[in-house]
């Protein structure tokens, strides 16, 4: 796969997906974590892109909590209609967290979306998941690994760019993750944006794989207190939403629905 053509005067980019692409976990420092003011790797990448291309038009249609079918119905047609140069497409993670999910079936849905985008003339950027070495996500590692292998095959068949988060060991550090242990922290989003730049051939001065400084070790008692706080603050509400059919994205709209020039 050749690098993205950044030699022209204009480039358009649309991001579709769920909380990962909306940027949850990375609030803009001057506005706080309000529903419309998350930054995230996609905003950060667009900013890097604008350092090389004079006129970058950017839209972010991603909304937290969305399942893959909702992304396909609500966001994909909008992305196709805008016919941007580049579309980042990440979805299926929320589906895989649900009991009985089928990674092969989900991958076939992703493939239909990728085919539509490629037929519209868009370059497409896909993502594998992260290889979590421990924690509650470890129980689903086989399901996610199978989905990842499907995504690799799709990227090969359709000539897509692929960000392999599975091989990014820096993202397995707990400091790359927010307090909810599901979304990346600001530093995690920053590093991922730099990795996206590397995959697409966008020049940046920083390195995504810069080693982390030594971490503060938590004693057993402190670690258990943090686990209990996480269960009370994040896990229990998440389970409650699943049981009642609610979503964290209810009432939330896309933060950047139109292709607008970055200032």
N, C-alpha and C positions, 0 to 999 in steps of 0.2 A: 504494500500500500504506500503510495507516495504521500508526501506531506501536504497539508492544506495550502492552497495557493493564497498567500498573503501579500502578493506583489501588486495587486490592484489598488484602486482608490476607494473601493467600497466592498463590504462583505456583510451579509446578513446571517443571523444566527437565532434559531428558536430552540428553546429547551422545553421538553415535555417529561412528565413523570409525577412522582409523589414527593414526600417530605425530603427525601434525599436531594432532589433537584431544586425544590423550593428553598432549601438552605436552612431547615430547622436545626437548631443548635448553634447557629452562628448569627446572632442578632447584630444589626448595625449598632455600633457603640454609642451613637448619639441619639438613638431613638428607642432602644430597648426591644424586648421580644414581643412586640405587638403582632397581631395576625398578619399585617402587611409588610413588616419591616425586617424580615430575615435576609441575610446576605447570601452566604453559601458559596460553594465552589463554582457554580455557573456564573454568578455575578462577578466573582473574582476572575474567572477565566475571560469573560467578556472584557473586563477592564484591561487585562494583559493584552488581549487581541487589539484593543483600541490604541495601544502603545505602538503598534506596527502598521495598522491600517487607518488611514485618515477618517473614513466614514464607516463606522460599525453600527449596524442596525440590529437591535437585540430585543427579543421577546421571551418571557419566561411564563409558560402556561401551567407549570406544575403546581399541584395542590396536595398538601399533606393528607395522608390517610386513604388516598385513592387506590382502588384495586385496578388490575390491568384492564379489565373490560371497560371501566369508567374512563381510563386514559385513552383507550381506543375510540370510545364514543364521543367524549367531550373535547379531547385535545388533539388527537391525530388529524382529524379532518381540518381543523384550524391551521395546523402546521403545514399540511399539504397545500391548502389554499394560499398560504403566504408565499410558498415556493422559495424558501430561503436557500442560501448556499449550503448551510450546515444545520442539521438537527441532531441534538443529543436526545437519546431515547432510553430511559431507564424505568422499568416497571416490573411488577411481579413479586417484589419483596413482601408486600403486605399479604398477598395471596399465599405465599409459601409459609407464612407464619400461622396460617389457619390449618386446623386438622383436616387430613385427607387431601391435601393439595397434590396436584399432579404436575411435576416440573416439565414433563414432555408435552403435555397439553398446553401449558402456559407458553412454552417455547414456540409452539406452532402459532399461537396468537401473536407473539412478538414478531415472528417471521412474516406474517401477513402485513403487519404494520411497516416493517422494514421494506418489504416489496413495494408498498404504496409510495413510500418516501423516495425510494430509488427511482421508481417510474416517474415521479414528479421532478427528477433531476437533482435531488438533494444529496449531499454527502451526509452519511449517518455515523454517529458516534454511539457505541454501546459500552456497557460496563459489566464486568463480572462482579460477584460479591466478594466480601472480605473473608479470609480464612481465620475465623475466631478460634484461638487455641483453647479457650476455657469459657466458663460462664453458661448462661441459659441457652445461648445460640448454638452451643456445641452439639446439643441433641439433634439439631436439624442439619448438621454439616453434610450428611450424605445427600439430602434433598437439594440443598443449595449447590453442592458440587455437580450434581446431574444437570441442574438448570444451567450452570456455568458452562459445562461442556456443550450443551445445545447452543448457547450464545456464541461460543467460539466457532462452531460450525456455521451458524448463520452469518457471522462476520466474514468468514472465508467465502461463503457462497455468493454474497452480495457485495463484496469489496468494501466492507465497513471498517472504520477505525474502531479499535477495541482498547479500552483501558482495563488492564488486568489488575484489579485490586487484590485478587487472590495472592499475588506474588509480592505485594507491598507490605513487607514486615513492619514498616513504621506505623501502619494502621492497626497493628495488634497491640500497641501500647495503650494503656488505659487513658493516657492523657490525650489521645486522639479522639476521645468520645465524651459526649455530654454526660451530665449527671443521670440522665434517664437510661444510659447504656444502650440506646438504640440509634441515636443520631450522633453524627460527628460533632466534635467541639470546633470552635473557631480555628484552632491550629490544625485539626484534621481536615477541615474544608480548605484551608490555605494550602496544605501539602497536596491535596488531591487536585486543586486547580493547577498547581505547578506540574503535576504528572500529566494532566490533560494537555497542557502546553507542550510537554515533551512528545507525547503521542502525535500531536497535530503539527509539530514543527514550528511552534511559536516560541521565539527566543525570549528567555527570561534570565535574570541575573542570579536568582536564588535556586537552590536545589531542593527537590521534594524529599530526597532520601538522606538529608542531613541527620546524623545520629542524635537521638534524644540525650539530653543531659541526664546524669544519674537520678533515678527516681527516689523519692522519699518512701522508705519502707513502712508499711502499716503493721502494727501489732495485731494479734488475733482479735482482741477485744474491739479495737477500733474498726477493723474490717467487718466484723459481724454487726456492729452498730450501723455502719454504712449500708450493709445488705438489708437490714430491717427497715431503714429509712427509705431505701429504694423500693422495697416491696410496698410500703405504705403509700409513698408519694407517686410512684409511677406504675408499678406492676398491677396493683389492685384496681386503679382507675382504668387501665388498659383492658383488663379482663372484664370489668363492668361494662365498658363500651361494646365489647364483643358480644356479651350476653344480651344486651338490650338493642343491638343492631344500630348503634350510633357510631359515628366516626369523628376523629379529631379534625377532619376537614369540613364538617357540617357548618354551613354558613360562611366558609372561607372561599374567596375568589382568587383568581390568578393575580399575582402581584404586579405583573408587567404584561398585560394581555396583547398589546400592540407592538409591532416592530417600530421602535423609536431609536433615534440616534443617541449614542452615549455621549454625554457632555464631558 
